[in-house]
Amino acid sequence: MKKVLWLIVFLAFNFGALGIGVLLMNNGPQSSWYEALNKAPWTPPGWFFGVAWTTIMICFSIYMTYLIQAKSTSNIWLLFIVQFILNTSWNYIFFNQHLILFGLLVIVLLTFLVGYFLMNFRNLMKQKTWLIAPYFIWLMVASSLNAYVLLNN
């Protein structure tokens, strides 16, 4: 039963982060500013972002449920909170404020943080480490998209 409660908590936090991010975007992907940008040729269609983030947050919630049960420390909670802040703030920084360089810095920091989860807890998490891989891979793609916008606009 405890595992189910942790999963519900992490699903609520992670999907809450997505909701906050959407609110902070200020209609970002549909804005004239974003539409006018020279975007990377590998930029996925708009619908893909919702599918990707839904999958990522489900996997990350399951991962965090197992991790917090295996090693519940204040360090893990701090890392999770920093991840939450970086994840939600990127939307505001990039889409709302149009601070492309600062957005790239934030998403690269987030990528390194998720990479830290991936590498630092892999011995503890074993095969469950694969649950965080989609998040890490997507952040590398998103970082490249952000970098392309910075370099080509």
C-alpha positions, 0 to 999 in steps of 0.5 A: 500500500505504501508504494501506491501512495508514493506513486500517487504523490509523485504522479501528483507532483510531476503532473503538477509540474507539467501543469505549472509549466503550461501556465508559465508558458503564456501560450508559448508554442502558439505565440507569434514569437515562437512561430517566427523562430528558426527552429531545428529541422528535428523539432518534433510536431506539437502533439509529440511534446504532450505524448513525450512528457506524459510518458516521461512523467509516468516513468519518472514517478515510478522511478522516484517511487522505487528510489524513495523506498530504497533510499529515503534521504533529504538529499534525494528530496532536495534533488527532486525539488531542484529538478521540479524547479528547473523543469517548471521554470524553463517554460517561463524563462524560454517561452514567456520571457524569451531568454533563450540563453538562460533557458539553455542554461536551465535545461542543461542543468536539468539534464545534468541533474537527471543524469546524476539520478541516472548514474548515481543511483544505478547500482541501487536501482538496477533495471529500474534505472531504465525508467529515468532514461526517457527523461534524460534522452528527451532532455538531451533532445530538448537541449539541442532544440534550445541550442539550435534556437539560440545559435540560429536566431 
